């Protein structure tokens, strides 16, 4: 499950006006696990397949995230408001404030050929994380792919205390990325991209899946629970 979480945060955050469909396959290693992650993008929606048990569908327009528990045939929907509440709780307990400065990419001057593409290394350092990118400036149709990815870089679900760079600012497509945060390091390597049409059904909930409600959460309610005195059972006579 750690891999799925990291894949969601870094895989989709890493990736036209023509709004072409995309299928991206990445190799992800780190956080004690590893495997292939497939990201499918159609318009404002993305489908992330990190494990056979879990599929995540993100709506970049509304900010809603839908988790399909494939083995149990259940679905959990998380609205943009609930994502914001969870984000506020994380920031509160981690004691981290949202960075004010916009993340900047700095070239290191190092170059490397990865999967047949010549790349140049860039770094981005913020208080909460450090990212190293190997960017291919000559990747075919890179500008179109980056615009599509940026359209899904929604502020509604993206962690505010981990501001990633805007992909429209990238000089090319990231082929390899290493992100270090909270003692964990995750490496993502792009293995393939296809621009074949995708079915709308892949971004919808299957009819035989049962919806499971998630409890309300907010920083305010968490504070109330912390301040609520504990109930002590009276000893029996």
C-alpha positions as CSV (number, residue, x, y, z in Angstrom):
1,X,0.0,0.0,0.0
2,X,3.0,2.3,0.5
3,X,3.8,1.9,-3.1
4,X,0.3,2.9,-4.2
5,X,0.5,6.1,-2.1
6,X,3.8,7.1,-3.4
7,X,2.8,6.3,-6.9
8,X,-0.3,8.5,-6.6
9,X,1.7,11.5,-5.2
10,X,4.7,11.2,-7.5
11,X,3.6,9.3,-10.5
12,X,0.7,11.5,-11.5
13,X,2.3,14.7,-10.2
14,X,5.2,13.9,-12.5
15,X,3.7,13.6,-15.7
16,X,-2.8,19.6,-25.0
17,X,-4.8,21.6,-25.9
18,X,-5.7,18.7,-28.2
19,X,-6.6,16.8,-25.0
20,X,-5.3,13.5,-26.4
21,X,-5.6,10.3,-24.4
22,X,-2.4,9.0,-22.8
23,X,-1.3,5.7,-21.3
24,X,1.9,6.0,-19.2
25,X,3.8,3.0,-17.7
26,X,6.4,3.6,-15.0
27,X,8.7,1.5,-13.0
28,X,8.5,2.6,-9.3
29,X,10.9,1.5,-6.6
30,X,11.1,2.6,-3.0
31,X,9.4,2.7,0.4
32,X,10.2,-1.0,0.8
33,X,8.3,-2.0,-2.4
34,X,8.6,-1.9,-6.1
35,X,6.6,-2.6,-9.3
36,X,5.0,-1.2,-12.4
37,X,2.5,1.6,-12.3
38,X,0.1,2.4,-15.2
39,X,-1.4,5.9,-15.5
40,X,-4.2,6.5,-18.0
41,X,-5.3,10.0,-18.8
42,X,-8.4,11.1,-20.7
43,X,-9.4,14.8,-20.6
44,X,-9.5,15.9,-16.9
45,X,-9.5,12.4,-15.5
46,X,-6.7,10.0,-14.6
47,X,-6.7,6.3,-13.7
48,X,-3.8,5.0,-11.6
49,X,-3.2,1.3,-11.4
50,X,-0.5,0.7,-8.8
51,X,-1.5,-2.7,-7.5
52,X,-4.1,-5.3,-8.7
53,X,-6.1,-4.7,-5.6
54,X,-6.4,-0.9,-5.9
55,X,-7.3,1.4,-8.7
56,X,-7.5,5.2,-8.2
57,X,-9.5,7.6,-10.4
58,X,-8.8,11.3,-10.1
59,X,-11.0,14.0,-11.5
60,X,-8.8,17.0,-12.0
61,X,-11.7,19.4,-12.6
62,X,-13.7,18.6,-9.4
63,X,-10.8,17.3,-7.2
64,X,-12.7,14.1,-6.3
65,X,-10.7,10.9,-5.9
66,X,-12.3,7.5,-6.3
67,X,-10.7,4.4,-5.0
68,X,-11.8,1.1,-6.4
69,X,-11.0,-1.9,-4.1
70,X,-11.0,-4.5,-6.9
71,X,-10.7,-7.6,-4.7
72,X,-13.7,-6.6,-2.5
73,X,-15.6,-4.9,-5.3
74,X,-16.1,-1.7,-3.2
75,X,-15.6,1.9,-4.0
76,X,-14.6,4.8,-1.7
77,X,-15.2,8.4,-3.0
78,X,-13.2,11.2,-1.4
79,X,-14.4,14.7,-2.2
80,X,-12.1,17.7,-2.6
81,X,-13.4,19.0,0.7
82,X,-12.4,15.8,2.5
83,X,-9.0,15.8,0.8
84,X,-8.6,19.4,2.0
85,X,-9.5,18.4,5.6
86,X,-7.1,15.4,5.5
87,X,-4.4,17.7,4.2
88,X,-5.0,20.2,7.0
89,X,-4.7,17.4,9.6
90,X,-1.4,16.2,8.1
91,X,0.0,19.7,8.1
92,X,-1.1,20.2,11.7
93,X,0.4,17.0,13.1
94,X,3.6,17.3,11.0
95,X,4.1,20.9,12.0
96,X,4.9,21.9,8.5
97,X,3.7,25.1,6.9
98,X,2.9,25.6,3.2
99,X,6.0,26.9,1.3
100,X,5.5,30.4,0.0
101,X,8.2,30.3,-2.8
102,X,7.4,28.6,-6.0
103,X,9.6,25.4,-6.5
104,X,12.4,26.0,-8.9
105,X,14.3,23.6,-11.2
106,X,18.0,24.0,-11.1
107,X,20.2,22.3,-13.7
108,X,23.2,20.4,-12.4
109,X,25.0,20.1,-15.7
110,X,25.1,16.3,-15.6
111,X,23.8,14.4,-18.6
112,X,22.8,10.7,-19.0
113,X,21.2,8.5,-21.6
114,X,18.2,6.7,-20.2
115,X,16.1,4.3,-22.3
116,X,17.7,5.7,-25.4
117,X,16.9,9.3,-24.6
118,X,19.6,11.9,-23.8
119,X,18.6,13.6,-20.5
120,X,19.9,16.5,-18.4
121,X,19.7,16.4,-14.6
122,X,17.7,19.0,-12.6
123,X,17.1,19.3,-8.9
124,X,14.3,20.9,-6.9
125,X,14.7,21.3,-3.1
126,X,12.0,22.4,-0.8
127,X,11.7,22.2,3.1
128,X,9.6,19.0,2.9
129,X,11.2,17.1,0.0
130,X,14.0,16.9,-2.5
131,X,13.4,15.8,-6.1
132,X,16.0,15.0,-8.8
133,X,14.8,14.8,-12.4
134,X,16.4,13.5,-15.6
135,X,14.7,15.4,-18.3
136,X,14.6,14.6,-22.0
137,X,14.3,17.8,-24.0
138,X,13.9,16.0,-27.3
139,X,11.2,13.5,-26.3
140,X,8.6,13.3,-29.1
141,X,5.5,15.5,-28.4
142,X,6.9,16.4,-25.0
143,X,5.2,19.8,-24.8
144,X,1.7,18.3,-25.4
145,X,2.3,15.5,-22.9
146,X,3.4,18.0,-20.2
147,X,0.3,20.3,-20.8
148,X,-1.9,17.2,-20.3
149,X,-0.1,16.3,-17.1
150,X,-0.3,19.8,-15.8
151,X,-4.1,19.9,-16.3
152,X,-4.3,17.1,-13.7
153,X,-2.0,18.8,-11.2
154,X,-5.0,19.9,-9.2
155,X,-4.6,22.1,-6.1
156,X,-7.8,20.3,-4.8
157,X,-5.9,17.1,-3.9
158,X,-2.2,17.9,-4.1
159,X,-0.5,18.2,-0.7
160,X,0.0,21.9,0.0
161,X,3.1,21.3,2.1
162,X,4.7,19.5,-0.8
163,X,4.5,21.8,-3.7
164,X,5.8,20.1,-6.8
165,X,7.0,22.1,-9.8
166,X,4.6,23.0,-12.6
167,X,5.2,20.7,-15.5
168,X,4.7,23.5,-18.0
169,X,7.9,24.9,-16.7
170,X,9.9,21.7,-17.5
171,X,12.3,21.9,-20.5
172,X,11.3,18.4,-21.5
173,X,9.7,15.2,-20.3
174,X,11.0,13.6,-17.0
175,X,12.3,10.1,-17.9
176,X,13.6,9.4,-14.4
177,X,12.7,11.0,-11.0
178,X,14.0,10.4,-7.5
179,X,12.0,12.0,-4.7
180,X,13.2,12.0,-1.1
181,X,10.8,12.8,1.7
182,X,10.6,11.9,5.4
183,X,13.4,9.4,5.2
184,X,11.9,7.6,2.2
185,X,13.3,7.6,-1.3
186,X,11.2,6.7,-4.4
187,X,12.6,6.2,-7.9
188,X,10.3,6.4,-10.9
189,X,11.5,5.5,-14.4
190,X,9.3,6.1,-17.5
191,X,9.1,2.9,-19.6
192,X,6.5,3.7,-22.2
193,X,3.9,6.2,-23.4
194,X,1.0,5.5,-25.8
195,X,-1.5,8.0,-27.2
196,X,-4.1,5.5,-28.3
197,X,-7.8,6.4,-27.5
198,X,-9.2,5.2,-24.2
199,X,-12.7,4.1,-23.3
200,X,-14.8,6.3,-21.0
201,X,-15.7,3.1,-19.1
202,X,-12.2,2.9,-17.7
203,X,-12.8,6.2,-15.8
204,X,-16.2,5.1,-14.3
205,X,-17.1,2.9,-11.4
206,X,-18.2,-0.6,-12.3
207,X,-21.9,-1.2,-11.8
208,X,-21.3,-4.2,-9.5
209,X,-19.1,-2.3,-7.0
210,X,-20.7,-1.3,-3.7
211,X,-20.0,2.2,-2.3
212,X,-18.5,2.6,1.2
213,X,-18.8,5.9,3.0
214,X,-15.8,7.4,4.7
215,X,-16.1,9.3,8.0
216,X,-16.0,13.1,8.1
217,X,-12.7,14.5,9.1
218,X,-11.4,18.0,9.8
219,X,-8.7,19.7,11.8
220,X,-11.4,21.2,14.0
221,X,-13.0,17.9,14.8
222,X,-9.6,16.4,15.5
223,X,-8.9,19.2,17.9
224,X,-12.2,18.7,19.7
225,X,-11.4,15.0,20.1
226,X,-8.0,15.8,21.6
227,X,-9.6,18.2,24.1
228,X,-12.4,15.9,25.0
229,X,-11.8,14.4,28.5
230,X,-11.3,10.7,28.6
231,X,-14.1,8.6,30.1
232,X,-13.0,6.5,33.0
233,X,-15.2,3.6,34.1
234,X,-16.2,3.6,37.7
235,X,-14.9,0.6,39.7
236,X,-17.5,-2.0,40.4
237,X,-18.4,-2.4,44.1
